[in-house]
Each structure stands twice: as C-alpha cells, then as structure tokens.
Amino acid sequence: MTVGVVVFPGSNCDHDAYHVVKHVCGEEARFVWHKEADLSGLDAIILPGGFAYGDYLRTGAIARFSPVMGAVVAFAKKGGPVLGICNGFQILQEAGLLPGAMLRNKTVKFLSQPVHIRVERSDTIATAGVSVGRVLTMPIAHGEGNFYLPDDELDRLEGEGRVVFRYTTKDGRLDDDANVNGSSRAIAGVCNEARNVVGLMPHPERAAEPDLGSADGRCLFEALTRSLVQA
C-alpha cells in the first residue's frame, strides 16, 4: 500500500503523517505537492494539518482550489480512501467532500491540548476494526475547530450514521467541559455517505507512539491499511 501525503504551502503536520505511515506502520508513503494533479500509484490520500495558504480568507478556502484537490475529489468519488486531519478536514469541507463548517472555538482562542474522543462508527476507512465506544486520547491544535451544521442537517447526519468521533470525558461520557471547542453535538469527526472519506480535528499522528504520551492515534492509520485489505 502506498499512501500519498498532500503538502500545501503552510502544511506543518505532513512529515508527522508521513513518519507514522512509513516508520510506525511500515507502509509506503510519498509526499504529493499541491500543484500535482496525478495521483496514480497511490492507494490512499492523507490531507494533513497545518495552515494551508496561511488560512487566509477562511480555513481551507484557498487550498480547495489547488490542482491536487481536483484529483483528490476524483479519487474520492471513485471510492479511494481519503483522511483529512485538522486543516485537512477543513479543506475537505471546502471541497464539498465532507459536510459542515468550522467556526471559531467557543473560547475564541487557539487550543492546543489533549482531548478524548469516542469512536462512534467502525465501518469507515479510519475506524475499520476499531471498537465502537473506544475512547482515544490525542491532541488538538486549532483555532477554528467548532463543527457546525444546522439542526435539520445534524439530524440527517446522525440518521445516516456519519458521525465518526465525539469529544467525551476519558471514560466516554458526553460533557460540556470535554467539548472544548463547542462543536455541535460534540462532533469531532465525520465521514461521507460512502464512508471512504473521513475528517477529524484531533491529531492522531501526534499520538501514534508511546513516547508522545499516547499511541491511540496509531489505530486510525492501521485502520486505513485494514480497510484497503478488506476492500
């Protein structure tokens, strides 16, 4: 399996994602520059965290028009696995591959801290083989991570089983204090209808080895491999 890690001007978690795929999980990986439009030879795509194009205008709004994103959209529509992490999630929203918008955190401050997220689905490319209800610990690092959708669209999202992660306490309970950015219904990650595109705001690549304080994030990268094998 070869995973492409897209690099935008302003990406700062690209090397972290590459390291986890290649050196922690033992899979092939290569960087994909934002001006590339050829994804041939790649089995999965990761859009990493950072501040693509400085997040000017709106998070992900400029990156959405990079040449590579046309290829990513086509790749996803053919069933290719795509994982968006933090800024990558925001870019996928702007590209129309995932629903919702990211508002400023409820504190109106940039947040960089560990959080706990509960796995809500085990049938996506990022959670294949991961038990529903399992609580994972990993950090967030964002200023606009407050997931928003109108109530009727949230109801539809819930009904379609497309909420993949929620912010919870360490023991898996929903709690306002645990939902640090104020996301609607404590949503930390979602998927598309086909479940081959997943976005989450926390950073699993920063919690994939014990030396980092948590290795919980590794299971999401392993799930990516597992989903390809199952396919």
C-alpha positions in Angstrom: 0.0 0.0 0.0 1.3 3.5 -0.8 -0.2 6.5 0.9 0.1 10.0 -0.5 0.5 12.8 2.0 -0.5 16.1 0.3 1.7 19.1 1.0 0.3 22.6 0.8 2.2 25.8 1.4 1.6 26.2 5.2 1.2 22.4 6.0 3.1 21.6 9.2 2.0 18.1 10.0 2.9 16.5 6.7 6.2 15.0 7.9 4.4 13.7 11.1 1.8 11.9 9.0 4.5 10.5 6.6 6.5 9.3 9.6 3.6 7.4 11.1 2.6 5.8 7.8 6.1 4.8 6.8 8.1 4.3 10.0 5.5 3.4 12.6 3.0 1.4 10.5 5.6 0.2 7.9 3.7 1.2 4.8 5.0 3.0 1.8 4.4 6.8 1.7 5.2 9.7 -0.6 4.6 13.4 -0.5 2.3 14.9 -3.0 2.9 18.6 -3.8 -0.2 20.8 -4.0 0.5 21.5 -7.7 0.4 17.9 -8.7 -2.7 16.5 -10.4 -1.6 12.9 -10.9 -2.4 10.5 -8.0 -1.6 7.3 -10.0 0.0 4.6 -7.9 -1.5 5.8 -4.7 -3.9 3.7 -2.6 -4.9 6.3 -0.1 -4.6 10.0 0.5 -4.0 12.0 3.7 -4.6 15.7 3.9 -2.5 16.8 6.9 -2.9 19.5 9.5 -1.4 23.0 9.3 -2.4 26.3 7.9 -2.7 25.8 4.1 -2.0 29.1 2.3 -1.9 30.7 5.8 -5.6 30.0 6.2 -6.2 33.4 4.7 -9.8 34.2 3.7 -11.1 31.1 5.5 -9.6 27.8 6.7 -9.2 25.6 3.6 -10.9 28.0 1.3 -7.8 28.7 -0.9 -6.4 25.2 -0.7 -9.6 23.8 -2.1 -8.6 25.3 -5.5 -5.2 23.7 -5.6 -4.6 21.5 -8.7 -4.2 18.5 -6.4 -7.7 18.9 -5.0 -9.4 18.2 -8.3 -7.5 14.9 -8.3 -8.4 14.2 -4.7 -12.1 14.8 -5.4 -12.0 12.4 -8.4 -10.0 9.9 -6.3 -12.6 10.0 -3.5 -15.6 9.8 -5.9 -14.1 6.5 -7.3 -14.0 5.1 -3.7 -10.4 6.0 -2.8 -9.7 6.4 0.9 -9.1 10.0 2.0 -8.3 11.0 5.5 -8.3 14.7 6.5 -6.7 15.8 9.7 -7.5 19.2 11.3 -6.7 21.6 8.4 -7.1 18.7 6.1 -10.7 18.2 7.4 -11.4 21.9 6.8 -10.1 21.6 3.2 -12.4 18.5 2.6 -15.3 20.6 3.8 -14.5 23.4 1.5 -14.1 20.9 -1.4 -17.6 19.6 -0.7 -16.4 16.1 0.2 -17.5 16.4 3.9 -20.4 18.4 5.5 -20.4 21.3 7.9 -18.3 24.3 8.6 -15.7 25.2 11.2 -16.4 28.2 13.4 -14.0 29.8 15.9 -13.6 27.8 19.1 -16.1 28.8 21.7 -13.3 30.3 23.8 -12.3 32.4 20.7 -8.7 31.1 21.5 -6.4 28.8 19.8 -6.5 25.5 21.7 -3.5 23.1 21.9 -4.2 20.3 24.4 -5.0 16.6 24.8 -8.7 15.6 24.3 -10.6 12.3 24.5 -12.7 11.2 21.5 -15.2 8.3 21.4 -15.4 6.1 18.3 -19.0 6.1 17.0 -18.5 4.0 13.9 -16.4 1.1 12.9 -17.3 1.0 9.3 -15.2 3.8 7.9 -11.7 3.8 6.3 -10.3 5.4 9.5 -12.1 3.1 12.1 -12.2 -0.3 10.4 -11.6 -2.8 13.2 -11.7 -0.2 15.9 -14.4 -1.0 18.5 -17.4 1.4 18.8 -17.3 3.1 22.1 -13.5 3.0 22.4 -12.1 6.3 23.8 -8.9 7.6 22.2 -6.6 10.3 23.6 -4.8 12.6 21.2 -4.1 16.4 21.0 -6.0 19.1 19.2 -4.3 22.3 17.8 -6.7 24.7 16.2 -8.4 28.0 16.4 -11.4 27.1 14.2 -12.5 23.6 15.2 -16.1 24.3 16.3 -18.0 22.0 14.0 -21.3 23.5 12.9 -24.4 22.3 10.9 -28.0 23.5 11.2 -30.1 21.2 13.4 -32.0 19.6 10.5 -28.7 18.7 8.7 -27.3 17.4 12.0 -30.3 15.2 12.4 -29.8 13.8 8.9 -26.1 13.3 9.6 -26.9 11.4 12.7 -29.6 9.4 11.0 -27.2 8.4 8.2 -24.6 7.2 10.8 -21.9 9.6 9.6 -20.7 10.9 13.0 -17.4 9.1 13.4 -16.0 10.7 16.6 -17.3 12.7 19.5 -15.5 14.7 22.2 -16.1 13.0 25.6 -14.6 12.5 29.0 -11.8 9.9 29.5 -14.5 7.4 30.4 -16.6 8.1 27.3 -19.3 10.4 28.8 -20.6 13.4 26.9 -19.8 16.5 28.9 -19.8 20.2 28.0 -16.4 20.7 29.6 -15.0 17.9 27.4 -16.3 19.5 24.2 -13.6 22.2 24.5 -14.2 23.9 21.1 -18.0 23.9 21.4 -18.7 21.7 18.4 -22.3 20.9 17.6 -23.3 17.7 19.4 -19.6 17.3 20.4 -18.8 16.1 16.9 -15.0 15.6 16.4 -15.1 13.8 13.1 -17.4 12.8 10.3 -17.5 10.8 7.1 -19.1 10.9 3.7 -22.0 8.7 2.7 -19.7 6.1 1.2 -17.5 6.1 4.3 -14.3 6.3 2.3 -13.7 10.0 3.2 -13.2 10.8 6.9 -12.2 14.1 8.6 -11.4 14.7 12.2 -10.0 17.8 14.1 -7.8 16.0 16.6 -4.3 14.9 15.5 -3.8 11.1 15.5 -0.3 11.5 14.0 0.8 13.3 17.2 -0.3 10.4 19.3 0.9 7.3 17.5 3.9 6.3 19.7 4.2 5.8 23.5 6.9 8.4 23.8 4.4 11.0 22.7 2.2 10.3 25.7 -0.4 8.3 23.8 -0.2 5.8 21.0 -4.0 5.7 20.5 -3.8 7.6 17.2 -1.9 4.7 15.6 -5.1 2.6 15.3 -6.6 5.1 12.8 -3.6 4.7 10.5 -3.8 0.9 10.9 -7.5 1.0 10.1 -6.6 2.8 6.9 -4.5 -0.2 5.9 -7.1 -2.6 7.1 -9.8 -1.0 5.1 -7.8 -1.4 1.9 -7.1 -5.0 2.6 -10.8 -5.7 3.2 -11.7 -3.9 0.0 
